[in-house]
Amino acid sequence: MYRSMVLSRTMEERLKEAYSNLEFRGELHLSLGHEAVACGVVAAASPCFVFSHHRSHALAVAKGVDLKPLVAEIFGKSTGLCKGKGGHMHLADVSKGFVISSIVGASVPIAAGHAYASKLLSSKTHTVAFTGDGALHQGAVMEAFNLASIWSLPLLVVVENNQLAFSTPASAHSSVSPLSVGARGFGMESYTIDGVDANAVYLFCRDILDKVSAEPKPVLVEFMLPRLSGHVEVVDFEEYLSAESKSERVEKDPLLVTKRVLLEGGVLSVDQDAELHEQAARQVDEAFRFASDSPMPEVEEAYTDVW
């Protein structure tokens, strides 16, 4: 899990730099601060099919998506996961069980459909929907909660609550706190826990998924975590956050928290940590070279894959 977290962080820091240098365009929502939840949940749920939102690079890495076509897609290149047509906000690798949508809240009803199919087919693959705190009051999300409960669907809904829907805090758009309480109105079990220690995330989700598998039903877990970047790069300068708030979020950096836990537990040494970062840097270098050297899609490609 920590290896995936380091790889994701290394890739996204390079993406941030490349974006600032105008190496690719479009929007860029980074997963900085979300790594422990992405990697911990995937490790606990494997084998799983995940449906997520536009801030999901860490999840792609956790699901084992090849970095070369991943970065190439973000660059809009023809060698990308979706031939450069989806870009950063529409990543998909069905072979790895990974699909995202940029539509706010869309991951939940889509995942509910997958959970319904899994139940009919008696599939052993877990269905996980990732969504954010700003999406919970979207109409389709609540409709999906209702149907998932009525039909007893084996669905895990993961809410990555970074306390900011762009610049809007949950207190300004929700009458309940914690947000997980709202799911209980649809008959769902729900929990709110810390999401900065990957091992704690893994252990909690492993137990929850055992229950979901034993007795098919939807469960929602809200993870509290920090967003360590603006909502979207370049455009958002986080002027709505105080210096104190920014400092508090840095102290909750999942990589620092998880690293400290591993070091104190004797699972990781300082030398091993340095080696993991070096390996990640090499992998990311190769992926960025591949993306940079890849061609843009031909104009004719606009007429293919159209249904």
KEDOKOL-310776 format. One record per residue: residue number from 1; residue in three letters; x, y, z of N, C-alpha, C, CB in turn. Coordinates in steps of 0.05 Angstrom, whole numbers, m for minus. Glycine has a CB too. Layout:
N
SITE  panu  torfi  n_X  n_Y  n_Z  ca_X  ca_Y  ca_Z  c_X  c_Y  c_Z  cb_X  cb_Y  cb_Z
SITE  NUM  ALA  X  Y  Z  X  Y  Z  X  Y  Z  X  Y  Z
...
***
This chain:
307
SITE  panu  torfi  n_X  n_Y  n_Z  ca_X  ca_Y  ca_Z  c_X  c_Y  c_Z  cb_X  cb_Y  cb_Z
SITE  1  MET  17  m24  0  0  0  0  17  25  0  m19  0  24
SITE  2  TYR  38  25  17  55  49  18  70  53  m8  75  46  42
SITE  3  ARG  78  31  m21  92  33  m46  74  47  m67  100  5  m57
SITE  4  SER  49  39  m68  30  52  m86  26  81  m79  3  37  m85
SITE  5  MET  25  87  m53  22  115  m45  45  132  m54  19  117  m15
SITE  6  VAL  69  122  m51  93  137  m59  93  141  m90  119  121  m50
SITE  7  LEU  86  120  m104  85  121  m133  65  142  m143  78  94  m146
SITE  8  SER  41  142  m130  21  161  m138  30  190  m132  m5  155  m122
SITE  9  ARG  41  194  m108  50  221  m101  72  231  m120  61  221  m71
SITE  10  THR  91  213  m127  112  221  m145  101  228  m172  132  198  m148
SITE  11  MET  82  212  m182  70  218  m208  55  244  m208  51  195  m217
SITE  12  GLU  40  249  m187  23  273  m186  40  299  m183  3  271  m164
SITE  13  GLU  62  297  m168  80  320  m166  92  327  m193  102  314  m145
SITE  14  ARG  98  306  m208  108  311  m236  86  322  m254  119  285  m248
SITE  15  LEU  62  312  m250  39  323  m266  35  352  m260  14  307  m260
SITE  16  LYS  37  359  m235  33  387  m227  54  405  m240  34  390  m197
SITE  17  GLU  79  395  m240  101  410  m253  97  413  m283  127  397  m246
SITE  18  ALA  89  390  m296  85  390  m325  62  408  m333  80  361  m335
SITE  19  TYR  41  408  m317  18  425  m322  25  454  m321  m5  418  m303
SITE  20  SER  41  461  m301  50  489  m298  67  498  m321  65  493  m271
SITE  21  ASN  82  479  m333  99  485  m355  85  483  m382  123  466  m355
SITE  22  LEU  58  479  m381  41  478  m405  48  454  m423  44  504  m421
SITE  23  GLU  57  432  m411  63  408  m427  37  394  m435  80  389  m411
SITE  24  PHE  15  400  m422  m11  390  m430  m32  409  m419  m17  360  m420
SITE  25  ARG  m56  408  m431  m77  427  m422  m101  412  m412  m85  445  m445
SITE  26  GLY  m123  427  m407  m146  415  m395  m146  420  m365  m148  385  m400
SITE  27  GLU  m164  408  m351  m165  411  m322  m147  390  m308  m193  410  m311
SITE  28  LEU  m140  395  m284  m123  376  m269  m130  376  m239  m93  382  m273
SITE  29  HIS  m144  356  m231  m152  352  m203  m134  331  m191  m182  345  m200
SITE  30  LEU  m117  338  m172  m98  320  m160  m109  305  m136  m72  334  m153
SITE  31  SER  m98  281  m131  m107  264  m108  m89  268  m84  m107  235  m116
SITE  32  LEU  m73  289  m83  m55  293  m61  m70  295  m35  m38  319  m65
SITE  33  GLY  m64  276  m17  m78  275  9  m99  252  10  m92  301  15
SITE  34  HIS  m105  241  m13  m125  219  m15  m113  191  m17  m143  224  m39
SITE  35  GLU  m86  190  m17  m73  165  m23  m78  142  m4  m43  170  m24
SITE  36  ALA  m80  147  22  m84  125  41  m111  112  37  m82  136  70
SITE  37  VAL  m132  127  31  m158  116  27  m159  100  1  m180  138  25
SITE  38  ALA  m148  111  m21  m148  97  m46  m133  70  m44  m134  114  m68
SITE  39  CYS  m109  70  m33  m93  46  m31  m103  26  m10  m64  53  m26
SITE  40  GLY  m113  37  13  m123  20  34  m148  5  26  m127  36  59
SITE  41  VAL  m167  20  14  m192  8  6  m188  m14  m15  m212  29  m4
SITE  42  VAL  m172  m7  m36  m167  m27  m57  m154  m52  m47  m150  m14  m80
SITE  43  ALA  m135  m49  m29  m121  m72  m17  m141  m90  m2  m99  m64  1
SITE  44  ALA  m159  m77  12  m179  m92  28  m200  m105  10  m192  m74  48
SITE  45  ALA  m208  m92  m12  m230  m101  m28  m222  m120  m51  m244  m77  m40
SITE  46  SER  m197  m123  m56  m188  m139  m79  m198  m168  m76  m157  m139  m81
SITE  47  PRO  m210  m180  m98  m214  m167  m124  m239  m149  m124  m218  m189  m145
SITE  48  CYS  m236  m126  m137  m257  m107  m137  m259  m91  m164  m254  m87  m114
SITE  49  PHE  m282  m80  m169  m286  m62  m191  m294  m35  m179  m308  m73  m212
SITE  50  VAL  m278  m14  m185  m284  12  m173  m294  32  m193  m258  22  m159
SITE  51  PHE  m313  48  m184  m324  70  m200  m319  95  m184  m355  65  m206
SITE  52  SER  m307  115  m197  m298  138  m181  m303  164  m196  m269  135  m175
SITE  53  HIS  m292  185  m184  m297  213  m193  m272  224  m206  m305  231  m170
SITE  54  HIS  m271  250  m210  m250  262  m226  m223  266  m211  m259  289  m235
SITE  55  ARG  m223  260  m185  m198  262  m169  m188  234  m162  m202  279  m143
SITE  56  SER  m179  220  m182  m174  191  m178  m148  180  m188  m197  176  m190
SITE  57  HIS  m128  196  m191  m102  185  m200  m91  165  m180  m82  208  m203
SITE  58  ALA  m93  171  m154  m83  152  m134  m98  125  m135  m86  164  m105
SITE  59  LEU  m123  127  m142  m139  102  m144  m130  86  m169  m169  109  m147
SITE  60  ALA  m124  100  m190  m114  86  m215  m88  71  m208  m109  106  m237
SITE  61  VAL  m70  84  m194  m45  71  m187  m50  47  m168  m26  92  m173
SITE  62  ALA  m68  51  m149  m74  29  m130  m86  5  m145  m94  39  m109
SITE  63  LYS  m101  10  m166  m114  m12  m182  m94  m24  m201  m138  m1  m196
SITE  64  GLY  m70  m15  m202  m50  m27  m219  m51  m18  m248  m53  m56  m218
SITE  65  VAL  m63  5  m254  m64  15  m281  m35  22  m290  m83  40  m283
SITE  66  ASP  m28  14  m314  m1  20  m324  3  50  m326  2  6  m352
SITE  67  LEU  25  59  m314  31  88  m314  35  100  m341  55  93  m297
SITE  68  LYS  46  85  m360  51  96  m387  26  105  m401  66  76  m404
SITE  69  PRO  6  87  m405  m19  97  m418  m35  115  m401  m36  73  m426
SITE  70  LEU  m31  114  m374  m45  132  m356  m36  161  m360  m41  124  m327
SITE  71  VAL  m10  165  m360  1  192  m364  m4  201  m392  31  192  m357
SITE  72  ALA  m2  182  m411  m7  190  m439  m35  199  m443  m1  166  m458
SITE  73  GLU  m54  187  m429  m82  196  m431  m85  224  m420  m101  176  m417
SITE  74  ILE  m72  229  m398  m74  255  m385  m62  276  m404  m59  256  m358
SITE  75  PHE  m41  268  m419  m29  286  m439  m45  288  m465  0  276  m446
SITE  76  GLY  m67  272  m467  m83  273  m491  m71  259  m515  m90  301  m498
SITE  77  LYS  m53  239  m510  m39  226  m531  m54  201  m541  m11  219  m522
SITE  78  SER  m48  193  m566  m62  170  m578  m55  144  m565  m54  168  m607
SITE  79  THR  m34  142  m549  m26  118  m535  m38  116  m508  4  116  m533
SITE  80  GLY  m56  135  m501  m68  135  m475  m89  113  m471  m81  162  m470
SITE  81  LEU  m98  111  m447  m118  91  m439  m143  92  m457  m127  94  m410
SITE  82  CYS  m151  116  m465  m175  120  m482  m167  134  m508  m196  136  m466
SITE  83  LYS  m143  129  m517  m133  141  m542  m132  171  m541  m151  132  m565
SITE  84  GLY  m129  182  m517  m127  211  m514  m154  225  m515  m110  221  m535
SITE  85  LYS  m176  211  m516  m202  223  m520  m215  230  m493  m220  204  m535
SITE  86  GLY  m207  217  m472  m220  221  m446  m205  242  m429  m222  196  m431
SITE  87  GLY  m179  240  m430  m163  258  m414  m165  252  m384  m172  287  m419
SITE  88  HIS  m156  270  m368  m154  266  m340  m180  261  m326  m141  290  m327
SITE  89  MET  m202  272  m336  m228  269  m322  m245  246  m332  m243  295  m326
SITE  90  HIS  m235  230  m351  m251  208  m361  m233  183  m365  m265  215  m387
SITE  91  LEU  m218  177  m344  m200  154  m346  m215  128  m343  m178  156  m324
SITE  92  ALA  m205  107  m356  m218  81  m354  m199  59  m363  m244  79  m371
SITE  93  ASP  m198  38  m347  m183  14  m354  m200  m10  m344  m154  13  m342
SITE  94  VAL  m219  m19  m360  m238  m40  m352  m223  m65  m345  m258  m45  m375
SITE  95  SER  m200  m71  m358  m185  m95  m352  m175  m95  m323  m162  m98  m371
SITE  96  LYS  m171  m71  m312  m162  m69  m284  m185  m64  m265  m142  m46  m282
SITE  97  GLY  m209  m62  m275  m232  m56  m258  m232  m28  m248  m232  m75  m234
SITE  98  PHE  m228  m9  m266  m225  19  m259  m239  37  m279  m195  27  m256
SITE  99  VAL  m259  52  m270  m273  71  m288  m281  95  m271  m299  57  m299
SITE  100  ILE  m277  119  m283  m285  143  m270  m304  160  m288  m261  160  m261
SITE  101  SER  m318  178  m275  m335  197  m289  m331  225  m277  m365  189  m288
SITE  102  SER  m331  245  m294  m327  272  m284  m354  284  m274  m315  290  m305
SITE  103  ILE  m376  271  m279  m402  280  m270  m404  276  m240  m425  266  m285
SITE  104  VAL  m410  298  m226  m411  296  m197  m432  276  m187  m417  324  m185
SITE  105  GLY  m423  257  m172  m441  236  m161  m447  213  m179  m466  249  m153
SITE  106  ALA  m438  214  m204  m446  193  m223  m435  165  m216  m436  200  m251
SITE  107  SER  m413  164  m201  m401  138  m194  m420  121  m178  m375  142  m179
SITE  108  VAL  m437  133  m161  m454  117  m143  m476  102  m158  m466  135  m122
SITE  109  PRO  m492  114  m175  m512  99  m189  m501  79  m209  m531  117  m204
SITE  110  ILE  m478  86  m221  m465  67  m239  m455  42  m224  m441  80  m254
SITE  111  ALA  m443  47  m201  m434  25  m184  m457  8  m174  m417  36  m161
SITE  112  ALA  m479  21  m168  m503  6  m159  m512  m14  m181  m526  25  m151
SITE  113  GLY  m511  m5  m205  m517  m23  m228  m499  m47  m229  m517  m8  m254
SITE  114  HIS  m473  m41  m225  m453  m63  m225  m458  m82  m202  m425  m52  m224
SITE  115  ALA  m465  m71  m178  m470  m88  m155  m495  m105  m160  m474  m71  m130
SITE  116  TYR  m514  m94  m174  m539  m109  m180  m532  m133  m198  m560  m91  m194
SITE  117  ALA  m515  m128  m219  m506  m149  m237  m490  m170  m221  m490  m137  m260
SITE  118  SER  m473  m161  m203  m457  m180  m188  m474  m198  m171  m437  m164  m170
SITE  119  LYS  m495  m186  m160  m513  m203  m143  m527  m223  m160  m533  m185  m129
SITE  120  LEU  m537  m215  m184  m551  m234  m201  m532  m257  m211  m562  m219  m225
SITE  121  LEU  m507  m250  m215  m488  m269  m226  m472  m283  m204  m469  m255  m245
SITE  122  SER  m478  m277  m179  m463  m288  m156  m433  m284  m159  m469  m318  m154
SITE  123  SER  m425  m260  m168  m397  m253  m172  m383  m250  m145  m395  m228  m188
SITE  124  LYS  m357  m257  m144  m341  m253  m120  m326  m227  m120  m322  m277  m117
SITE  125  THR  m330  m211  m141  m316  m186  m144  m332  m164  m128  m313  m178  m173
SITE  126  HIS  m318  m150  m110  m330  m129  m95  m336  m104  m113  m313  m121  m71
SITE  127  THR  m357  m90  m108  m364  m66  m122  m360  m43  m103  m392  m66  m134
SITE  128  VAL  m343  m23  m111  m338  0  m94  m342  26  m109  m309  m2  m83
SITE  129  ALA  m358  43  m97  m362  70  m109  m347  90  m92  m393  77  m110
SITE  130  PHE  m330  106  m105  m317  128  m92  m331  154  m99  m286  129  m99
SITE  131  THR  m336  171  m79  m348  197  m85  m338  217  m65  m379  195  m85
SITE  132  GLY  m345  242  m68  m335  263  m50  m357  274  m33  m322  285  m66
SITE  133  ASP  m349  291  m13  m368  303  5  m387  321  m9  m353  318  27
SITE  134  GLY  m378  334  m31  m395  353  m45  m416  339  m63  m379  370  m62
SITE  135  ALA  m414  313  m66  m432  298  m84  m456  285  m70  m417  278  m99
SITE  136  LEU  m455  283  m44  m474  266  m29  m503  276  m32  m467  266  m1
SITE  137  HIS  m508  301  m37  m535  310  m39  m545  312  m68  m538  337  m26
SITE  138  GLN  m529  301  m87  m538  299  m114  m561  279  m116  m514  292  m133
SITE  139  GLY  m582  286  m131  m606  269  m132  m601  240  m139  m625  281  m151
SITE  140  ALA  m585  235  m159  m581  208  m168  m566  191  m147  m565  207  m194
SITE  141  VAL  m550  204  m130  m536  190  m109  m557  180  m88  m516  209  m95
SITE  142  MET  m575  197  m81  m595  189  m61  m614  168  m72  m611  213  m51
SITE  143  GLU  m621  170  m98  m638  150  m110  m623  123  m111  m645  158  m139
SITE  144  ALA  m597  124  m116  m581  99  m116  m580  87  m88  m553  104  m126
SITE  145  PHE  m577  103  m67  m577  93  m40  m603  79  m34  m573  117  m20
SITE  146  ASN  m625  91  m42  m651  80  m37  m655  52  m50  m673  99  m46
SITE  147  LEU  m648  51  m76  m651  26  m91  m632  4  m81  m647  30  m121
SITE  148  ALA  m607  13  m74  m588  m6  m64  m597  m19  m38  m561  8  m59
SITE  149  SER  m611  m4  m21  m622  m14  3  m646  m33  m2  m630  8  22
SITE  150  ILE  m664  m24  m19  m687  m40  m26  m680  m67  m37  m705  m25  m46
SITE  151  TRP  m659  m66  m55  m651  m91  m68  m629  m106  m54  m642  m85  m96
SITE  152  SER  m620  m96  m31  m599  m108  m15  m574  m114  m32  m609  m135  m3
SITE  153  LEU  m564  m93  m44  m541  m95  m62  m514  m95  m47  m541  m72  m83
SITE  154  PRO  m496  m113  m55  m470  m114  m42  m452  m91  m52  m456  m142  m48
SITE  155  LEU  m456  m68  m41  m442  m44  m50  m429  m29  m27  m462  m25  m64
SITE  156  LEU  m403  m22  m31  m389  m6  m12  m386  22  m24  m361  m18  m5
SITE  157  VAL  m397  42  m10  m394  70  m19  m373  83  m2  m422  85  m17
SITE  158  VAL  m352  93  m15  m331  107  m1  m333  137  m6  m303  96  m10
SITE  159  VAL  m337  152  16  m338  181  13  m311  193  22  m362  193  31
SITE  160  GLU  m297  205  4  m272  218  10  m278  247  18  m252  217  m15
SITE  161  ASN  m281  252  44  m288  278  54  m263  294  60  m306  275  79
SITE  162  ASN  m256  311  41  m233  329  46  m242  357  56  m217  333  20
SITE  163  GLN  m268  357  64  m280  381  77  m284  405  58  m264  389  100
SITE  164  LEU  m279  401  32  m282  423  14  m294  414  m13  m255  437  9
SITE  165  ALA  m318  424  m19  m330  419  m45  m322  443  m62  m362  416  m44
SITE  166  PHE  m298  441  m75  m284  464  m86  m276  482  m63  m301  479  m108
SITE  167  SER  m292  502  m57  m285  520  m34  m307  520  m13  m281  549  m45
SITE  168  THR  m327  503  m16  m350  503  2  m347  482  24  m376  499  m13
SITE  169  PRO  m346  489  49  m344  469  71  m371  455  74  m336  482  97
SITE  170  ALA  m370  431  85  m394  414  89  m415  428  106  m387  388  101
SITE  171  SER  m406  444  125  m424  458  143  m442  478  128  m409  473  164
SITE  172  ALA  m434  485  103  m450  504  88  m469  490  68  m432  522  72
SITE  173  HIS  m467  464  65  m485  450  46  m498  425  58  m469  442  22
SITE  174  SER  m493  419  84  m505  396  96  m517  403  124  m485  373  99
SITE  175  SER  m540  393  129  m553  398  155  m546  377  175  m583  399  152
SITE  176  VAL  m531  356  167  m523  335  186  m493  333  187  m535  308  177
SITE  177  SER  m483  325  210  m455  320  214  m451  297  234  m441  346  224
SITE  178  PRO  m435  277  227  m420  274  202  m439  268  178  m399  252  204
SITE  179  LEU  m428  271  154  m444  267  130  m455  238  128  m428  274  105
SITE  180  SER  m440  219  139  m448  191  137  m476  186  149  m428  174  151
SITE  181  VAL  m484  203  168  m510  199  181  m533  199  161  m515  222  202
SITE  182  GLY  m530  215  139  m551  217  119  m558  191  106  m543  236  98
SITE  183  ALA  m539  173  103  m544  147  90  m562  129  107  m517  133  85
SITE  184  ARG  m563  134  133  m579  117  150  m609  121  145  m573  122  179
SITE  185  GLY  m616  144  134  m644  149  127  m653  131  104  m647  178  119
SITE  186  PHE  m635  118  90  m642  100  69  m638  71  78  m625  105  44
SITE  187  GLY  m634  67  104  m631  40  115  m603  29  112  m650  22  102
SITE  188  MET  m583  46  106  m556  36  102  m540  39  128  m542  52  80
SITE  189  GLU  m522  20  132  m502  23  153  m482  44  144  m487  m4  160
SITE  190  SER  m473  61  163  m453  81  155  m434  87  178  m468  107  146
SITE  191  TYR  m410  95  170  m389  100  190  m373  124  181  m371  75  193
SITE  192  THR  m360  138  200  m342  159  194  m316  154  209  m354  187  202
SITE  193  ILE  m293  152  195  m268  147  208  m246  163  195  m261  116  207
SITE  194  ASP  m223  163  208  m199  178  197  m189  163  172  m177  180  219
SITE  195  GLY  m179  178  153  m170  166  128  m141  173  121  m188  174  106
SITE  196  VAL  m124  175  141  m96  183  135  m75  161  140  m89  207  151
SITE  197  ASP  m84  139  153  m66  117  158  m76  93  141  m65  109  188
SITE  198  ALA  m60  86  121  m69  65  102  m75  39  115  m47  61  81
SITE  199  ASN  m59  32  136  m64  6  149  m90  6  164  m41  1  169
SITE  200  ALA  m97  28  177  m123  30  191  m146  29  171  m124  56  207
SITE  201  VAL  m143  42  148  m163  42  127  m167  13  118  m156  60  104
SITE  202  TYR  m145  m1  113  m146  m29  104  m161  m47  123  m118  m39  99
SITE  203  LEU  m153  m45  149  m165  m63  169  m195  m58  172  m151  m59  196
SITE  204  PHE  m203  m33  172  m231  m26  176  m247  m36  152  m235  5  179
SITE  205  CYS  m238  m31  128  m253  m39  104  m254  m69  100  m241  m26  79
SITE  206  ARG  m233  m83  109  m233  m112  107  m256  m124  124  m206  m124  117
SITE  207  ASP  m260  m113  147  m282  m123  165  m309  m115  153  m279  m111  193
SITE  208  ILE  m311  m91  142  m337  m82  131  m344  m100  107  m335  m53  123
SITE  209  LEU  m325  m105  90  m330  m121  66  m337  m150  72  m306  m120  47
SITE  210  ASP  m327  m160  94  m335  m187  103  m365  m188  108  m319  m196  128
SITE  211  LYS  m375  m166  120  m403  m164  126  m420  m161  101  m409  m141  145
SITE  212  VAL  m410  m145  82  m424  m140  57  m426  m166  41  m409  m119  40
SITE  213  SER  m405  m182  42  m405  m208  27  m423  m229  41  m376  m218  25
SITE  214  ALA  m422  m230  67  m437  m250  81  m467  m245  79  m429  m250  111
SITE  215  GLU  m475  m220  80  m503  m212  78  m505  m188  60  m516  m206  106
SITE  216  PRO  m510  m193  34  m510  m171  15  m526  m146  24  m521  m180  m12
SITE  217  LYS  m512  m124  25  m525  m99  33  m506  m76  27  m534  m99  63
SITE  218  PRO  m517  m52  23  m499  m29  18  m489  m17  44  m514  m7  1
SITE  219  VAL  m464  m9  44  m452  4  68  m437  28  59  m433  m16  83
SITE  220  LEU  m438  50  74  m424  75  68  m403  80  89  m443  98  65
SITE  221  VAL  m379  86  80  m357  94  98  m347  121  90  m334  72  98
SITE  222  GLU  m348  140  108  m338  167  103  m310  169  116  m357  189  115
SITE  223  PHE  m290  175  99  m263  178  108  m256  208  109  m243  163  90
SITE  224  MET  m247  217  132  m238  245  135  m209  246  127  m242  255  164
SITE  225  LEU  m203  264  108  m176  266  98  m170  294  88  m171  246  74
SITE  226  PRO  m145  301  85  m138  328  76  m135  330  46  m113  338  90
SITE  227  ARG  m144  352  34  m137  357  6  m112  375  6  m161  371  m10
SITE  228  LEU  m90  364  m5  m65  378  m3  m58  395  m28  m43  358  1
SITE  229  SER  m78  401  m43  m75  418  m67  m101  433  m71  m67  401  m93
SITE  230  GLY  m101  452  m90  m125  466  m96  m145  448  m109  m119  490  m114
SITE  231  HIS  m170  457  m111  m190  440  m124  m181  433  m152  m217  455  m125
SITE  232  VAL  m171  452  m167  m161  447  m194  m136  464  m197  m182  453  m216
SITE  233  GLU  m116  452  m210  m90  466  m212  m92  492  m228  m69  448  m224
SITE  234  VAL  m75  511  m221  m72  537  m233  m95  556  m228  m68  534  m264
SITE  235  VAL  m120  546  m232  m143  564  m229  m148  570  m199  m168  550  m241
SITE  236  ASP  m145  550  m182  m152  553  m154  m127  558  m137  m166  528  m144
SITE  237  PHE  m126  581  m125  m103  588  m108  m110  586  m78  m94  616  m114
SITE  238  GLU  m132  574  m71  m140  569  m43  m140  594  m26  m122  549  m31
SITE  239  GLU  m149  616  m37  m150  641  m21  m172  639  0  m156  665  m40
SITE  240  TYR  m189  619  m1  m211  615  18  m201  601  43  m234  601  5
SITE  241  LEU  m175  592  44  m165  578  67  m145  596  82  m151  552  58
SITE  242  SER  m146  594  108  m127  609  125  m100  594  125  m138  612  154
SITE  243  ALA  m79  608  133  m53  596  135  m53  574  156  m32  617  142
SITE  244  GLU  m68  577  177  m70  557  198  m83  532  187  m86  568  222
SITE  245  SER  m104  535  171  m118  512  160  m100  496  141  m143  521  145
SITE  246  LYS  m85  511  125  m66  497  107  m45  482  122  m52  518  88
SITE  247  SER  m35  493  144  m15  480  160  m26  455  173  m4  500  182
SITE  248  GLU  m50  456  183  m63  433  195  m66  410  176  m90  440  207
SITE  249  ARG  m72  416  151  m76  396  131  m49  382  124  m88  407  105
SITE  250  VAL  m28  398  123  m1  386  117  7  367  139  20  409  114
SITE  251  GLU  0  372  164  7  355  186  m8  328  184  0  368  213
SITE  252  LYS  m30  327  169  m45  302  165  m39  288  139  m75  308  167
SITE  253  ASP  m17  296  126  m8  283  101  m8  253  104  19  294  92
SITE  254  PRO  m24  238  89  m25  209  92  2  195  88  m44  198  72
SITE  255  LEU  19  206  70  45  193  66  63  196  91  60  206  42
SITE  256  LEU  62  219  104  77  223  129  66  206  151  77  252  137
SITE  257  VAL  40  205  154  27  189  175  33  159  171  m3  194  176
SITE  258  THR  28  149  147  33  120  142  62  113  145  23  113  114
SITE  259  LYS  79  130  135  108  126  137  116  124  167  124  148  123
SITE  260  ARG  106  142  183  113  142  212  104  116  225  100  166  226
SITE  261  VAL  79  107  218  69  82  230  86  58  222  40  78  220
SITE  262  LEU  95  57  197  112  35  187  139  36  200  114  36  157
SITE  263  LEU  151  59  203  177  62  215  176  53  244  188  91  212
SITE  264  GLU  156  63  258  154  57  287  147  27  291  132  74  300
SITE  265  GLY  134  15  272  127  m13  275  149  m32  265  102  m19  259
SITE  266  GLY  171  m20  255  193  m37  246  188  m50  219  200  m57  266
SITE  267  VAL  168  m42  205  161  m54  179  177  m41  157  131  m51  173
SITE  268  LEU  185  m16  161  200  0  141  224  12  153  181  21  128
SITE  269  SER  246  13  138  270  26  147  274  52  131  296  8  145
SITE  270  VAL  291  70  140  296  95  126  308  89  99  315  112  142
SITE  271  ASP  326  69  97  339  61  72  318  50  52  361  41  76
SITE  272  GLN  300  33  63  279  22  45  261  44  35  263  1  61
SITE  273  ASP  255  63  52  238  85  43  251  101  21  232  104  67
SITE  274  ALA  277  106  23  291  120  2  291  104  m24  320  126  12
SITE  275  GLU  294  78  m21  294  61  m45  267  61  m59  302  32  m37
SITE  276  LEU  246  61  m43  219  62  m55  215  88  m71  197  60  m33
SITE  277  HIS  225  110  m60  222  135  m74  239  136  m100  231  158  m55
SITE  278  GLU  262  124  m99  279  122  m123  266  105  m144  307  111  m115
SITE  279  GLN  255  82  m136  241  65  m155  217  80  m168  231  39  m142
SITE  280  ALA  202  94  m151  179  109  m161  188  130  m181  164  122  m138
SITE  281  ALA  210  144  m175  220  165  m193  227  154  m220  244  179  m180
SITE  282  ARG  239  130  m220  247  117  m246  222  110  m262  264  92  m241
SITE  283  GLN  202  98  m249  177  91  m262  163  115  m274  159  76  m243
SITE  284  VAL  162  136  m259  149  160  m268  165  173  m291  146  181  m245
SITE  285  ASP  191  173  m290  207  183  m312  201  169  m338  237  181  m305
SITE  286  GLU  199  142  m336  194  126  m360  166  133  m371  195  96  m354
SITE  287  ALA  146  136  m353  119  142  m362  117  169  m376  100  141  m338
SITE  288  PHE  131  189  m365  130  215  m376  145  217  m403  142  236  m357
SITE  289  ARG  167  201  m405  181  200  m431  163  188  m452  207  184  m429
SITE  290  PHE  149  166  m444  131  153  m463  109  172  m472  118  128  m449
SITE  291  ALA  97  187  m453  76  205  m459  86  228  m477  63  217  m434
SITE  292  SER  109  239  m471  120  261  m486  126  252  m515  145  272  m473
SITE  293  ASP  136  228  m518  144  218  m545  121  208  m561  165  196  m542
SITE  294  SER  98  204  m549  75  193  m563  62  214  m580  55  181  m543
SITE  295  PRO  50  206  m603  37  226  m620  9  233  m610  35  214  m649
SITE  296  MET  0  256  m619  m27  265  m614  m46  248  m632  m31  296  m620
SITE  297  PRO  m71  245  m625  m90  230  m642  m93  244  m670  m117  227  m628
SITE  298  GLU  m97  227  m690  m103  238  m717  m132  250  m717  m100  216  m739
SITE  299  VAL  m136  269  m734  m163  282  m735  m185  261  m740  m163  303  m758
SITE  300  GLU  m179  241  m757  m199  221  m763  m208  205  m739  m187  201  m784
SITE  301  GLU  m192  204  m718  m199  190  m694  m224  201  m681  m176  190  m674
SITE  302  ALA  m231  226  m687  m255  238  m675  m280  223  m684  m257  267  m684
SITE  303  TYR  m279  208  m705  m302  194  m716  m303  164  m709  m303  197  m747
SITE  304  THR  m283  155  m693  m283  127  m684  m293  125  m655  m255  115  m687
SITE  305  ASP  m301  101  m648  m311  96  m621  m335  113  m614  m289  101  m600
SITE  306  VAL  m351  120  m634  m375  136  m630  m399  118  m633  m376  160  m651
SITE  307  TRP  m417  118  m613  m440  100  m614  m465  115  m618  m441  84  m588
***
